Structures are given as C-alpha cells and as structure tokens.
Amino acid sequence: MIKILLLTLTAFLTVTGRGQKNIEGKYACADFPTCYLIINSDKTFKYGFGRDLQWDVACGRFELRGDSLFFEYLSDMFDQQCNSEGINFWNHSARRH
C-alpha cells in the first residue's frame, strides 16, 4: 500500500507541481475526485484514495528539497484524527456482545 501511495503522490506532484512556488492546496484526479492530496502550509499532508471498493487515508509531514517533495507517513485510516470523515472505519468499542 505504501508503494501505491508513493507512486500516486509522485504522479500528482510531477504533473501539477512543476514551476510552482506555492504548493499548498488540494490536488485531485480529474477522473476520480476521491483520489486526492491535500498539502498544508504547516508542512503536513493528507492523502485519500478511493476507487471501486478500495479506500485509504494517510496523513503525515513533508519536506521540500529543491524541486522534490519527501513524504513521511505518520498515520492511516484507523487514526480518527487523520480519518475525520470515518472512511472505512469501524468503531469496535461501540459494539455490544
């Protein structure tokens, strides 16, 4: 899954990030708006992937070195702070036995 994340992030930023000085914002696939990358000014990011029955959410930090972005993956869809939308999240503590 991390390989998919890195390949997707690289594809987004290679096409959209060339020559830009300000990279903050939301980048989304035109064909699949559920595949997106949000880059924040505080050097954090949120990545979302959703297609067919596959979903993923990831959050972390990034560093800009020259013309390249380096991403550090810190949390995933099971972190409620990262996955505030509750995508594919099941709250096991709410179940009754």
ROBA-278633 format. One line per field, with one value per residue (C-alpha): x, y negated, z; residue number from 1; residue in three letters. Coordinates in nm, 2 decimals. Example, Ala and Ser with C-alpha at 12.3 -4.5 7.8 and 13.67 -1.06 7.14 Angstrom:
BEGIN
x (1.23 / 1.37);
y (0.45 / 0.11);
z (0.78 / 0.71);
paba (1 / 2);
martor (Ala / Ser);
END
This chain:
BEGIN
x (0.00 / 0.29 / 0.42 / 0.08 / 0.08 / 0.43 / 0.36 / 0.04 / 0.19 / 0.48 / 0.24 / 0.03 / 0.32 / 0.52 / 0.23 / 0.10 / 0.39 / 0.64 / 0.74 / 0.51 / 0.65 / 0.34 / 0.24 / -0.03 / -0.37 / -0.58 / -0.47 / -0.72 / -0.75 / -0.99 / -1.14 / -1.15 / -1.21 / -1.19 / -0.82 / -0.67 / -0.37 / -0.40 / -0.08 / -0.09 / 0.13 / 0.24 / 0.42 / 0.16 / -0.03 / -0.34 / -0.37 / -0.70 / -0.76 / -1.10 / -1.19 / -1.44 / -1.42 / -1.07 / -1.02 / -0.72 / -0.64 / -0.30 / -0.15 / 0.20 / 0.46 / 0.66 / 0.98 / 1.06 / 1.42 / 1.49 / 1.22 / 1.14 / 0.89 / 0.97 / 0.68 / 0.69 / 0.39 / 0.27 / -0.09 / -0.35 / -0.73 / -0.75 / -0.64 / -0.95 / -0.77 / -0.64 / -0.96 / -1.20 / -1.45 / -1.47 / -1.39 / -1.40 / -1.37 / -1.55 / -1.57 / -1.53 / -1.58 / -1.94 / -2.03 / -2.24 / -2.17);
y (0.00 / -0.24 / -0.18 / -0.28 / -0.59 / -0.70 / -0.64 / -0.83 / -1.12 / -1.13 / -1.14 / -1.42 / -1.64 / -1.57 / -1.69 / -1.97 / -2.09 / -2.20 / -2.56 / -2.64 / -2.83 / -2.79 / -2.42 / -2.44 / -2.32 / -2.03 / -1.82 / -1.57 / -1.33 / -1.47 / -1.13 / -1.02 / -1.31 / -1.06 / -1.03 / -1.35 / -1.50 / -1.80 / -1.99 / -2.23 / -2.53 / -2.38 / -2.10 / -1.84 / -1.64 / -1.42 / -1.16 / -1.00 / -0.72 / -0.58 / -0.38 / -0.10 / 0.09 / -0.02 / -0.31 / -0.45 / -0.76 / -0.87 / -1.17 / -1.29 / -1.55 / -1.65 / -1.83 / -2.03 / -1.99 / -2.18 / -2.06 / -1.74 / -1.66 / -1.40 / -1.25 / -1.09 / -0.87 / -0.91 / -0.78 / -0.59 / -0.55 / -0.39 / -0.72 / -0.91 / -1.25 / -1.17 / -1.00 / -1.26 / -1.15 / -0.80 / -0.64 / -0.26 / -0.29 / -0.06 / -0.16 / 0.17 / 0.01 / -0.07 / 0.29 / 0.49 / 0.85);
z (0.00 / 0.07 / -0.28 / -0.42 / -0.20 / -0.31 / -0.68 / -0.67 / -0.48 / -0.73 / -1.02 / -0.87 / -0.80 / -1.11 / -1.33 / -1.12 / -0.91 / -1.18 / -1.16 / -0.87 / -0.57 / -0.36 / -0.34 / -0.07 / -0.17 / -0.28 / -0.58 / -0.72 / -1.01 / -1.27 / -1.34 / -0.97 / -0.73 / -0.44 / -0.51 / -0.37 / -0.19 / 0.04 / 0.11 / 0.41 / 0.48 / 0.81 / 0.61 / 0.67 / 0.41 / 0.38 / 0.11 / 0.02 / -0.22 / -0.31 / -0.62 / -0.65 / -0.32 / -0.22 / 0.02 / 0.20 / 0.40 / 0.52 / 0.70 / 0.76 / 0.71 / 0.40 / 0.33 / 0.02 / -0.10 / -0.42 / -0.67 / -0.48 / -0.21 / 0.05 / 0.24 / 0.59 / 0.66 / 1.02 / 1.04 / 0.85 / 0.82 / 1.17 / 1.33 / 1.40 / 1.38 / 1.03 / 0.91 / 1.04 / 0.77 / 0.92 / 0.58 / 0.61 / 0.99 / 1.23 / 1.60 / 1.78 / 2.12 / 2.03 / 1.96 / 2.21 / 2.27);
paba (1 / 2 / 3 / 4 / 5 / 6 / 7 / 8 / 9 / 10 / 11 / 12 / 13 / 14 / 15 / 16 / 17 / 18 / 19 / 20 / 21 / 22 / 23 / 24 / 25 / 26 / 27 / 28 / 29 / 30 / 31 / 32 / 33 / 34 / 35 / 36 / 37 / 38 / 39 / 40 / 41 / 42 / 43 / 44 / 45 / 46 / 47 / 48 / 49 / 50 / 51 / 52 / 53 / 54 / 55 / 56 / 57 / 58 / 59 / 60 / 61 / 62 / 63 / 64 / 65 / 66 / 67 / 68 / 69 / 70 / 71 / 72 / 73 / 74 / 75 / 76 / 77 / 78 / 79 / 80 / 81 / 82 / 83 / 84 / 85 / 86 / 87 / 88 / 89 / 90 / 91 / 92 / 93 / 94 / 95 / 96 / 97);
martor (Met / Ile / Lys / Ile / Leu / Leu / Leu / Thr / Leu / Thr / Ala / Phe / Leu / Thr / Val / Thr / Gly / Arg / Gly / Gln / Lys / Asn / Ile / Glu / Gly / Lys / Tyr / Ala / Cys / Ala / Asp / Phe / Pro / Thr / Cys / Tyr / Leu / Ile / Ile / Asn / Ser / Asp / Lys / Thr / Phe / Lys / Tyr / Gly / Phe / Gly / Arg / Asp / Leu / Gln / Trp / Asp / Val / Ala / Cys / Gly / Arg / Phe / Glu / Leu / Arg / Gly / Asp / Ser / Leu / Phe / Phe / Glu / Tyr / Leu / Ser / Asp / Met / Phe / Asp / Gln / Gln / Cys / Asn / Ser / Glu / Gly / Ile / Asn / Phe / Trp / Asn / His / Ser / Ala / Arg / Arg / His);
END
